[in-house]
């Protein structure tokens, strides 16, 4: 007997907020609101926050079209820089990779 289970589409699609990644979109909107309310209701603060909301959110939606988890990938890339340092070219000398398992000398210390 073959058992088939349907997988709902909401379990496989990324969580987007108005077409952009959720966390960066919320940060963008909160920053725009902070500019308006923190700087007073002047024309230049309203214009700055409107520009941030429109152009910033457009850029976030374009990034989400490219990769819906782009911010997470970038944060993981930054976190791995110490483990996998970038090299300038193929002919560059190999960088020292730190082992995740301590050597016996390191254990004795």
N, CA, C and O of each residue as an XYZ file, in Angstrom:
436
protein
N       0.839     -1.173      0.000
C       0.000      0.000      0.000
C       0.890      1.244      0.000
O       1.797      1.368      0.823
N       0.629      2.131     -0.901
C       1.403      3.370     -1.006
C       0.651      4.462     -0.273
O      -0.533      4.699     -0.511
N       1.358      5.114      0.614
C       0.769      6.215      1.370
C       1.237      7.531      0.767
O       2.440      7.763      0.640
N       0.328      8.366      0.407
C       0.660      9.666     -0.168
C       0.152     10.756      0.762
O      -0.985     10.731      1.234
N       1.024     11.695      1.001
C       0.643     12.844      1.820
C       0.828     14.109      0.992
O       1.869     14.314      0.368
N      -0.166     14.924      0.997
C      -0.048     16.181      0.261
C       0.673     17.204      1.119
O       0.439     17.304      2.324
N       1.540     17.951      0.490
C       2.286     18.991      1.182
C       1.672     20.324      0.791
O       1.620     20.682     -0.386
N       1.212     21.043      1.789
C       0.566     22.319      1.511
C       1.590     23.327      1.005
O       2.751     23.312      1.413
N       1.145     24.194      0.119
C       2.035     25.157     -0.526
C       2.630     26.145      0.489
O       3.736     26.647      0.288
N       1.905     26.421      1.567
C       2.409     27.372      2.553
C       3.622     26.830      3.320
O       4.346     27.604      3.946
N       3.851     25.525      3.281
C       5.014     24.952      3.956
C       6.288     25.059      3.139
O       7.384     24.929      3.685
N       6.164     25.292      1.847
C       7.346     25.328      0.995
C       7.683     26.728      0.497
O       8.823     26.973      0.102
N       6.732     27.645      0.504
C       6.991     28.991      0.014
C       7.657     29.833      1.092
O       7.376     29.647      2.276
N       8.532     30.751      0.708
C       9.182     31.611      1.703
C       8.200     32.629      2.280
O       7.226     33.011      1.631
N       8.476     33.062      3.519
C       7.619     34.057      4.157
C       8.032     35.440      3.683
O       9.086     35.949      4.066
N       7.208     36.037      2.858
C       7.466     37.367      2.340
C       6.404     38.322      2.862
O       5.268     37.931      3.132
N       6.793     39.566      2.994
C       5.870     40.604      3.440
C       5.812     41.648      2.336
O       6.756     42.416      2.150
N       4.707     41.675      1.605
C       4.522     42.570      0.457
C       5.613     42.356     -0.588
O       6.075     43.311     -1.213
N       6.021     41.108     -0.777
C       6.991     40.771     -1.809
C       8.436     40.842     -1.378
O       9.321     40.487     -2.157
N       8.710     41.290     -0.157
C      10.085     41.391      0.344
C      10.254     40.453      1.529
O       9.275     39.986      2.111
N      11.497     40.184      1.876
C      11.747     39.366      3.061
C      11.158     40.051      4.281
O      11.163     41.278      4.383
N      10.662     39.264      5.181
C       9.920     39.802      6.316
C      10.773     40.691      7.219
O      10.393     41.833      7.478
N      11.900     40.206      7.697
C      12.706     40.969      8.654
C      13.271     42.263      8.059
O      13.133     43.310      8.691
N      13.902     42.246      6.873
C      14.381     43.511      6.323
C      13.268     44.490      5.980
O      13.454     45.700      6.105
N      12.102     43.982      5.546
C      10.986     44.881      5.234
C      10.475     45.562      6.495
O      10.201     46.763      6.488
N      10.347     44.809      7.565
C       9.920     45.414      8.832
C      10.940     46.421      9.338
O      10.573     47.486      9.835
N      12.210     46.090      9.214
C      13.249     47.032      9.639
C      13.208     48.303      8.802
O      13.409     49.396      9.331
N      12.952     48.176      7.517
C      12.855     49.329      6.629
C      11.683     50.215      7.022
O      11.832     51.435      7.101
N      10.529     49.626      7.269
C       9.340     50.402      7.613
C       9.484     51.047      8.988
O       9.069     52.190      9.182
N      10.068     50.326      9.943
C      10.261     50.895     11.280
C      11.257     52.048     11.235
O      11.079     53.050     11.928
N      12.306     51.913     10.422
C      13.275     52.995     10.289
C      12.626     54.226      9.649
O      12.908     55.352     10.058
N      11.771     54.026      8.664
C      11.079     55.157      8.034
C      10.140     55.832      9.023
O      10.061     57.059      9.064
N       9.433     55.048      9.815
C       8.553     55.633     10.831
C       9.359     56.369     11.895
O       8.937     57.420     12.378
N      10.507     55.826     12.259
C      11.369     56.497     13.242
C      11.899     57.822     12.732
O      12.041     58.773     13.500
N      12.192     57.893     11.441
C      12.665     59.150     10.856
C      11.561     60.194     10.893
O      11.810     61.352     11.229
N      10.348     59.796     10.550
C       9.233     60.752     10.532
C       8.907     61.230     11.939
O       8.841     62.434     12.186
N       8.706     60.305     12.852
C       8.273     60.694     14.192
C       9.417     61.204     15.058
O       9.193     62.004     15.966
N      10.623     60.758     14.794
C      11.768     61.237     15.567
C      12.258     62.598     15.110
O      12.746     63.387     15.919
N      12.135     62.876     13.829
C      12.602     64.148     13.297
C      11.525     65.201     13.205
O      11.787     66.312     12.746
N      10.337     64.881     13.625
C       9.244     65.831     13.526
C       8.567     65.725     12.173
O       9.111     65.148     11.232
N       7.390     66.283     12.092
C       6.635     66.205     10.842
C       6.995     67.378      9.934
O       6.152     68.221      9.627
N       8.240     67.420      9.516
C       8.705     68.418      8.565
C       8.663     67.812      7.170
O       8.602     66.591      7.026
N       8.694     68.642      6.157
C       8.584     68.142      4.794
C       9.772     67.275      4.412
O       9.620     66.311      3.661
N      10.965     67.608      4.926
C      12.149     66.834      4.539
C      12.204     65.477      5.232
O      12.723     64.522      4.655
N      11.681     65.364      6.462
C      11.654     64.043      7.094
C      10.601     63.152      6.445
O      10.812     61.951      6.280
N       9.461     63.748      6.076
C       8.428     62.974      5.390
C       8.932     62.534      4.018
O       8.685     61.402      3.602
N       9.634     63.419      3.314
C      10.176     63.071      1.996
C      11.243     61.984      2.116
O      11.285     61.060      1.305
N      12.101     62.096      3.126
C      13.142     61.085      3.325
C      12.534     59.723      3.636
O      12.959     58.712      3.076
N      11.557     59.691      4.512
C      10.958     58.400      4.851
C      10.135     57.847      3.689
O      10.094     56.633      3.492
N       9.481     58.713      2.920
C       8.738     58.234      1.746
C       9.692     57.651      0.717
O       9.395     56.629      0.098
N      10.829     58.294      0.534
C      11.844     57.781     -0.385
C      12.390     56.439      0.108
O      12.603     55.516     -0.679
N      12.613     56.346      1.422
C      13.122     55.105      1.999
C      12.105     53.977      1.840
O      12.472     52.849      1.511
N      10.846     54.277      2.069
C       9.822     53.242      1.962
C       9.655     52.794      0.510
O       9.568     51.595      0.242
N       9.609     53.731     -0.421
C       9.362     53.335     -1.805
C      10.576     52.682     -2.444
O      10.481     51.563     -2.949
N      11.697     53.354     -2.430
C      12.896     52.819     -3.095
C      13.488     51.660     -2.291
O      13.943     50.671     -2.866
N      13.482     51.780     -0.980
C      14.020     50.694     -0.148
C      13.205     49.427     -0.276
O      13.756     48.332     -0.385
N      11.888     49.578     -0.261
C      11.053     48.383     -0.385
C      11.132     47.801     -1.796
O      11.082     46.583     -1.970
N      11.254     48.662     -2.794
C      11.433     48.156     -4.157
C      12.724     47.334     -4.258
O      12.743     46.263     -4.866
N      13.804     47.852     -3.653
C      15.079     47.119     -3.679
C      14.958     45.787     -2.937
O      15.521     44.782     -3.369
N      14.229     45.779     -1.829
C      14.048     44.532     -1.085
C      13.216     43.524     -1.877
O      13.487     42.325     -1.813
N      12.220     43.982     -2.614
C      11.445     43.051     -3.428
C      12.270     42.508     -4.584
O      12.129     41.341     -4.948
N      13.131     43.339     -5.167
C      14.010     42.847     -6.234
C      14.987     41.806     -5.696
O      15.270     40.808     -6.359
N      15.499     42.048     -4.487
C      16.398     41.071     -3.867
C      15.658     39.775     -3.552
O      16.224     38.691     -3.698
N      14.404     39.873     -3.123
C      13.617     38.674     -2.822
C      13.275     37.902     -4.091
O      13.132     36.681     -4.045
N      13.141     38.587     -5.214
C      12.932     37.881     -6.482
C      14.177     37.096     -6.869
O      14.085     36.009     -7.439
N      15.339     37.654     -6.554
C      16.592     36.963     -6.851
C      16.763     35.755     -5.947
O      17.031     34.651     -6.422
N      16.605     35.965     -4.624
C      16.713     34.885     -3.652
C      15.854     35.255     -2.449
O      16.139     36.256     -1.791
N      14.816     34.487     -2.139
C      13.930     34.840     -1.038
C      14.584     34.796      0.342
O      14.010     35.296      1.309
N      15.765     34.210      0.449
C      16.468     34.161      1.732
C      17.834     34.835      1.631
O      18.805     34.372      2.229
N      17.903     35.907      0.888
C      19.182     36.558      0.618
C      19.828     37.109      1.885
O      21.047     37.014      2.032
N      19.058     37.678      2.797
C      19.653     38.240      4.011
C      20.232     37.140      4.895
O      21.286     37.328      5.502
N      19.558     36.003      4.975
C      20.100     34.887      5.765
C      21.379     34.335      5.151
O      22.317     33.981      5.865
N      21.413     34.265      3.828
C      22.613     33.795      3.134
C      23.767     34.762      3.384
O      24.898     34.334      3.613
N      23.483     36.068      3.340
C      24.531     37.059      3.583
C      25.050     36.969      5.012
O      26.260     37.030      5.230
N      24.161     36.826      5.986
C      24.605     36.723      7.380
C      25.444     35.462      7.606
O      26.420     35.489      8.357
N      25.064     34.362      6.957
C      25.858     33.136      7.071
C      27.215     33.319      6.404
O      28.223     32.820      6.903
N      27.247     34.025      5.289
C      28.505     34.312      4.599
C      29.443     35.127      5.488
O      30.637     34.838      5.563
N      28.911     36.131      6.150
C      29.731     36.967      7.033
C      30.221     36.162      8.227
O      31.360     36.328      8.664
N      29.368     35.292      8.756
C      29.755     34.489      9.920
C      30.850     33.480      9.567
O      31.669     33.147     10.423
N      30.881     32.986      8.329
C      31.874     31.996      7.927
C      33.191     32.599      7.447
O      34.092     31.849      7.072
N      33.336     33.897      7.443
C      34.554     34.522      6.931
C      35.788     34.099      7.720
O      36.872     33.971      7.150
N      35.635     33.882      9.029
C      36.785     33.463      9.824
C      37.184     32.027      9.504
O      38.367     31.692      9.546
N      36.221     31.183      9.190
C      36.496     29.780      8.906
C      36.998     29.592      7.479
O      37.959     28.860      7.243
N      36.339     30.261      6.525
C      36.706     30.159      5.124
C      37.082     31.551      4.610
O      36.253     32.226      3.999
N      38.316     31.982      4.850
C      38.683     33.340      4.426
C      38.748     33.451      2.902
O      39.095     32.484      2.223
N      38.416     34.621      2.365
C      38.459     34.790      0.911
C      39.894     34.838      0.408
O      40.805     35.243      1.130
N      40.081     34.426     -0.820
C      41.405     34.460     -1.433
C      41.358     35.374     -2.643
O      40.297     35.588     -3.230
N      42.506     35.910     -3.012
C      42.542     36.849     -4.120
C      42.497     36.160     -5.473
O      41.877     36.673     -6.405
N      43.142     35.007     -5.596
C      43.142     34.307     -6.875
C      43.396     32.826     -6.633
O      43.590     32.379     -5.502
N      43.389     32.094     -7.716
C      43.641     30.659     -7.618
C      45.094     30.404     -7.233
O      45.387     29.427     -6.543
N      46.006     31.266     -7.670
C      47.430     31.084     -7.389
C      47.836     31.598     -6.018
O      49.003     31.471     -5.648
N      46.920     32.170     -5.253
C      47.252     32.700     -3.929
C      47.588     31.554     -2.979
O      47.045     30.459     -3.126
N      48.461     31.782     -2.021
C      48.787     30.715     -1.071
C      47.559     30.370     -0.231
O      46.740     31.241      0.064
N      47.432     29.117      0.148
C      46.251     28.724      0.918
C      46.227     29.405      2.277
O      47.259     29.575      2.926
N      45.036     29.789      2.690
C      44.877     30.426      3.990
C      44.809     29.354      5.060
O      44.458     28.206      4.789
N      45.146     29.741      6.266
C      45.109     28.800      7.379
C      43.665     28.606      7.809
O      42.982     29.563      8.175
N      43.206     27.365      7.761
C      41.849     27.031      8.172
C      41.926     26.498      9.591
O      42.707     25.594      9.887
N      41.104     27.071     10.468
C      41.095     26.644     11.858
C      40.298     25.356     11.996
O      39.164     25.262     11.526
N      40.896     24.371     12.642
C      40.242     23.087     12.819
C      39.156     23.200     13.875
O      39.312     23.924     14.858
N      38.055     22.483     13.674
C      36.989     22.492     14.663
C      37.261     21.477     15.771
O      36.646     21.539     16.836
N      38.179     20.545     15.523
C      38.551     19.557     16.527
C      39.890     19.975     17.125
O      40.854     20.166     16.385
N      39.973     20.121     18.456
C      41.241     20.548     19.050
C      42.306     19.456     18.948
O      42.004     18.264     18.999
N      43.544     19.887     18.806
C      44.661     18.952     18.770
C      44.992     18.523     20.193
O      44.570     19.183     21.143
N      45.743     17.426     20.363
C      46.106     17.010     21.726
C      46.879     18.090     22.482
O      46.727     18.226     23.696
N      47.699     18.850     21.778
C      48.445     19.929     22.431
C      47.489     20.993     22.977
O      47.701     21.516     24.071
N      46.452     21.308     22.227
C      45.483     22.306     22.688
C      44.643     21.800     23.846
O      44.196     22.581     24.687
N      44.427     20.484     23.888
C      43.638     19.900     24.984
C      44.430     19.951     26.288
O      43.854     20.214     27.344
N      45.756     19.701     26.234
C      46.592     19.689     27.431
C      46.741     21.058     28.070
O      47.048     21.143     29.259
N      46.537     22.118     27.328
C      46.733     23.462     27.892
C      45.724     23.822     28.901
O      45.769     24.920     29.454
